[in-house]
Amino acid sequence: MIADADDWRSRDLAVLWHPCTQMREHYLDSGPDTLPLVPIERGDGAWLVGRDGRRYLDAVSSWWTNLFGHAEPRIGAAIAKQAGRLEQVILAGFSHQPAVELAERLLAIAPREAGRAALSKVFYADNGSAGVEVALKMAFHWFRNRGEPRRTKFIALENGYHGETLGALAVGDVPLYRRVYAPLLAECLFAPSPDAYLAAPGQSPAQCAQRAADALQALLERHGGEVCALILEPLVQCAGGMRMHDPLYLRRVRELCDAHGVLLIADEIAVGFGRTGSLFACEQAPPARQGGLPGIQPDLLCLSKGLTGGFLPLAAVLATQAIYDGFLDDSRERAFLHSHSYTGNPLACAAALASLAIFESDQVLAHNRATAGRMAALAAPLAAHRHVADLRQAGMVVAFELTRDGDRRTPFDPALRVGLRAYRAALERGVVLRPLGDILYWMPPYCVDEAQLQLLAEVTRAAIDEATGCV
């Protein structure tokens, strides 16, 4: 047991290298670049409880993973029960009940589109980046097996993010993550983002999406025969600053991929499982024709984060039967030989099954839509803040774009570290608001209640005031 905060901090810094962190910031005792290191003892619903007893509202769902609150007893009990039966078994040549049941459940709830063969096979991985790697390799290899070796390129969106392994980085366009490793990355074609924040004066989000889709069409007309797949984050480019786009873009992308024989990969790692108001963001695309059903169906669907309710690492890639059939052959070289040691781990699958059961028993989506309405009402006054350039929302994701005097053309000088200042100010008031640059966002667990939402709104205003008070 670590005795006190100072002892704990010393021991941590002596042995741990934290993710997504400039570690020097943890060694500083004061100054604008100081990043607090907070020891957490336990979780309790929407709260994280520190070793000193302080409570922190987890407004970012612990990197967007936690759905129903920390230490949710039903998921914990499912893991404990499975641990007493089977904790791990190789999935090559073996099988087990949780992996099969979870695959059945995921395929049953996956996005469907009239006239299109359903997603019918599940391949497991252990995290979002690994899931993206699986989908990219499947797409490339499928075309190779079909005798189309020219299709070696991918199309991704500007400002998109799909993970930090080399394949996932290659289809990402956030410079902070990509720039250093660019010499190692495979070639990718980047299409303009449909990001509504980029709309020209007087242009609606739908018009912005249409313009981006037209640019994508031109790109495919030039390179379609070289492209195996297009990958995108439906509705929200999360790590790119919670930038959001009109769902019209999803419909156009589906049609363009079909027209050019390109596979569509939907990265719903962050936005799946109810975050945007529907179970999957793909379901919000407008109908293909008047009177038709809304939603698109990708050829490959990547899931992770909330898949297990935030309890254990697990990813799933859902594929069509046609893609699966493209690997059936006498030759092992034509098989999909990707693997990792914990593929389809029984404990993680049990957690995911328990999470999906909560969706069925607790009317989660209806509850989320009501919560999103309260979040919209509480966030609305902040749109008038002097330094808020944009307030945007997709379901239970709300983002605040901070700029100098609210002018989209004049972002804050990065040296001011406005986002970090806001983070520290919120932490001191008991709320975790981990920024994306100078963008603050709310993505709380679904169990967040009215009092917690009120606190979140009050602390966000105070944090913005304090962070921008130096300007």
N, C-alpha and C positions, 0 to 999 in steps of 0.2 A: 504494500500500500504506500502511495506517495503521500508524504506528511502534509505539505502545504503547497501553495501556488508557486512560490519561488523555487522550491525543490523540484516540483513537477516540471516547471518550465526548463530548468537546467538539465534535467534528465532527458526531457523530450529533445531539446536542441542538441544534446550530445549524441543522439542515436537516430533520429528520424529525419527524413527528407520528404517534406510535404508536397502534395501535388499542386500544380497550377499556381506556384508561389515563387516569388523572388525571395529566397530564404533570408537574404540580408535584412529585409524589412522586419523580420521577427527578432533580430538581434538589437534593433534600435530601441532605446528607452523613451524617446520623445521625438517630436518633429513631424512634418507633414507626411512623411513616407512610412511612419510607424504602422505596422500591422499587428493588432493584438493576437495573442495565442490563447484561446479560451479552452480550459479543461472542462469536458462534459462528463458527468457522472451517469446520467440516465436520460431517457426520454419519457414523456408523459403526454400523449395526445399530440396537440399542436405545439407543445413546449419541449425545449431542451433544458435540462437542469444541470447547472454547473456544479463543480465540486464544492464551491462555497455556498451552495444553496440558491444562487441567483437563477432566475428563470428567464429564458429567451424564447420569444415567439419565433418559430421556424417558418418565416414568411417565404422561404425559397424551397421548402420541402426537401432539405438536405440534397441539394443538386438535382432537384426535380424528380426524385425517386419515390418519396413517401406519399402515399395516397390517403390512407385512412387514419393516420396518426402514429406516433411512435409507440412501440410496445403494444400494438393492437392485439388483444388476447386471442382472437380466433386464428390469426395467422401464426402467432407464436405456438399455440397448441397444436396446430397442424404440423409444424416443423418438429416439435418434440415427439409427437406420435410417430412420424416417419423415421426419426432418428433412432427410435427403439426397434425399428423393423429392418431398414436398409438405408445406410448413409451414402453409399457410393458403389457403382459397378460400372465397368467399362461398357460403353454403349455400342461398340463395334462387335457384332456377333451376339450380343445379349440385348435384353429388353427388360423393362419393368413397368409396373402399372402407372405410376405418376407420369412418366414420360408419354405414354400412350394416351392417357386420359386428358392430359393437358393439350396435346396435339389435336385431339378430337374437339375439345372445347374451343380452342383458338380458331380452328377452321370453321366451326359452326357460327362464330360471331364475326368473322372477318368481313371486310367490305365486299359487297356483291354488286354486280352490274348486269342488267338485263342483256341477254344475248351474248354474254361472255362466260367462258368456262371458269368455274369457281377455283379459287386457291385451294389446293388439295393435298399439299405435302408440307411438313414442318422440319426444318433443320435447326438444331440447337447450337448456340454458342454461349459465351459466358459474360459478355458485356456489349455495349452498343457499338464500339469501334469494331470489335470482332464480328458482330453481325453484319456490319457494312462490308467488311472484307469478304465475308461469305457471299453476299449478294453480288459484289463486283466480280469475284472469281467465277461464280455461277454464270453470270451474263456473258463474260468473255468466253468461257469454256464451252458454253452451249452453242455459240455461233461457230466456234472452231470444230466442234463435233459435227455440225451441219455442213461443213465444207465451205465456210465463209471466213477465211483467215484474215481478210482485209478489215473486218470489224474489230478493231483493237482499241478504239477511243471511247471515252465517256464524255457526256455533256453534264455539267453541273451549273448551278446558279451562282452568279456573283454574290458575295457576302454570305454564302452558305457554309455550313459546318456539319461534318459527319463523323468526327472523331480524330484521334491523334496518332493512330498507327499509320504506317507509310501509305498504304492503299487508301485509307480514309482521308488522310491529309491531302492526297493528290486530287481528290474531288472537293476539297474545301477551299474557301477563298477568304478566310479571316487572316489578315497578314500577321497578326501577333503569333499565331500558331504555325503558319505555313512558311513564312519568309526564310527562316534559318535553314529549313530542310528542303527548300525548293530544288537544289541540285540532285536530290535523291528520288524525286517524285516522278511518277509516270505522267505522260502527257494527258492533259484534259482540256476540253473546250468549254469556255465559260459563257453562258448566256446572260443577258441583262436580267437583274432581279425585278420581279413585279412589285417590290416593296412600295407600299402606298406612301411612305414618307418621302419618296423620290418624285412624287407626282408634280408635274408642272403647275404653276398657278392656274386655278380654275379647272384643273383636271380631277376627275373623280377617281377613287380607288379602282373601280371597274375599268375606266379608260386607261389608267396606268397599267393594269394587268393586261389589257388588250394590246397596248403598245409593246410590252415585253414579250407577249406571245407572238406578235408579228416578227419581232427580232429573232425569236427562237425559230420560227418558220424559215426565215432567211438562212440561218445557220445550218439547219437541217437540209435545206435545199443544196447547200454547198458541200456538206460533209456527211449526209445521211448514210451513204454506202460504207463509210468508215466507222460508224458509231454502233456500238453494241447496246448501250443503255444510257438512259438519262436518270439522274438521281436528284431528288428534291425533298425539302422539308415542307409538307403541306401546311399552309396557312401561316405558320410562324417560323421565321429564321431565328432560332433561340439564341445560340451563342453569338450570333451576328448582331445582337442588340435587341432581341425581341421585336424585330421588324416583321410586320404583318402584311399580307396581301389578300386581295379579293379572291374568293373561291372560283370565280370565273376562270382564272388562270389554270386551275387544275383540269377543268374540262377541256380547254384548248390543248394543254400538254398531252392529255390522253389521246385526243384526236390526232395530233401531230405525230406522236410516237407510232400510232397505228398506221398512219399514212406512209411512214418511212421505214416500217419494219423494225423499229427500235424498242427494246424492252424498257418498261417504266419501273423504276425502283422508288418506292415511297419510304422515306425515313421517318417513321412515326415513333422513334425512340423516346423523344421528349414530349410529343403532343398526343400520343395515343392514350387510351384508357381514360377518356372523359375530360381531359384538360381543357378542350376547346368547346365543350358543350355537347358534342356527340361522342360516341365511344371511340371512333377514329375520325381524324380530321378529314380524310378522303371522302367521308360521307356527306360533306357539306358542299361539294361541287354541284352546280346547277344541272338540271336534266339535259340530256343530249338533244331532246326535242320537246316541244310543248306537250304537256300532259304526261311526260315520262317521269321516271323516278329519279330523285337526286342521287348524287354520289358517283365516284369513279372507283374502279378496281385496278390496282397496280398488278404488274406481273410478278413482282417480288416485294414483299412487305417486311420491313425491319422493325422489330419490337424489342424493347428492353426497359430500363429504368422502372417505371411503375408496374411492370409485368408481375413482380413478386410483392407488390405493395411497399417496396422499399426495404425488404428484409434481407434478401440475398441476391448476389449477382447472377443474372440469367438473361440471355437474349434468344430470340426466335426469329428465323427467316421463313416466311411463308411463300411458297412457290406454286405455280400452276402445274397441272399434270403434264402439259406439253414440255415444260422445262425439265421436269423430272425424267420424262421418257427419253429426252435427248441424251441422257447419260447411261441408259441401259444398253449394254453391249458385252461381248465376250472379252474385250480388251480392258485391262485395268487402267490403262492410260486415258481411256474415255470415261472412267468413273470419276466421281467427285471425291477426291481423297483428303479433303480438308478435315482436320480434327483438332480437338484439344482434350486434355486428360479428363476434364470434368463435364464433357458434353452430356447434356440431359441429366445433370445431377439430381437424384431423387429428392433431396431436401429442398432444393430450389424449385423443383416442379411442384412439390407439395405446397410450398408457400404461394406459388402462382395460382394453383387450384383454389386455395382458400381465399385469395384476393378476388378471383373471378366469382366465387360464391357470394361474396359480400355485395358485388354489383347486383346479383339476382335478388338477394334478401332485403337490401336496404334502399331500393329505389334511388340509387346513387345519382344517376344522370338528372333526374328531376330535382333532386336536392342541389346538385351542382348549378343547375340553371338558376335556381332561386338565389343561391349564394353569389353567383356572378352578377345578378341584378343588384344586390346589396353592395358588392364591390364597386360597381359602376356608379352608384349613388354617392358612395363615400369618396371615391376618387375624383368625381366631377369638379368639386371646388378647387382642387389642386391644378386643374387645367388653366386657371386664371393666374397662377403664380407667375411672378415676373420672369423667372428663369426656366419655366417649363415650356419648351417649344412644341411638344406633342404629347398628348395622352391617348393611348391606344389600348384596345382590349380584344381578346379572343377568348370567350368563356371565362375560365378562372385564371387567365393570364392578363395582367395589367402592367403596362410599362409607362414610364415617365422619362422623356428625353430632355435632359438638362443642357441648356446652352446659354450663352451670355445674352441677357435681356430677352430670352425666348426667341431669338432670331436663328432660323435654321442655317443661315449662311455664316454664323459666327460661333462655332463651338468654343468651349473654354480651352485655354491653353493647357495642354496635357500636364505641364509642370505644376499646375495648381492642385492636381489630384482631387478634383471636386468629388468624384464618385467615392474615392477612399475616405474623404472627410465625412461624407454622408453616411457611409458604412459605420465608421467609428461612432458618429453621433447617435445613430440608431441603436448600436450595440450597447452604448451607455444607458439607453432608455429601455433596454430589454427586448429589442426586436432585431432579428437577423435579416438584413437587407444587403445581401452581397451583390455589388453592382457589376455591370458589364460596361467598363469604361465609365462614362458619365451618364449611364442609363440605369435608373433604379426600376425594379419590377417587383410585383407581387405574384407569387405562385404558391400559395399556402396549401397545406393538407386539406382534404375535403371535410375534415371534422371541425374546421375553424368555425367559431361561433360569433354571435353578434358583438359581444364584449371584446373579443380578440380582434375582430375587424375594426371596431372603433379605435382600439389601441393602435392598430396598424396604420390607420389613416392619420391619427394625431402625431404619431412618431415620424411618419414619412414627411409631414409638413415641417416638423421641428428639425429633422435631419437636413432637409433641403435648405431651410432658412440658415442653419448653422454652416452648412457646407458652402453656400454661396455668399455668406456674409463677408467673406474676405475680398469679394470682387468689387 
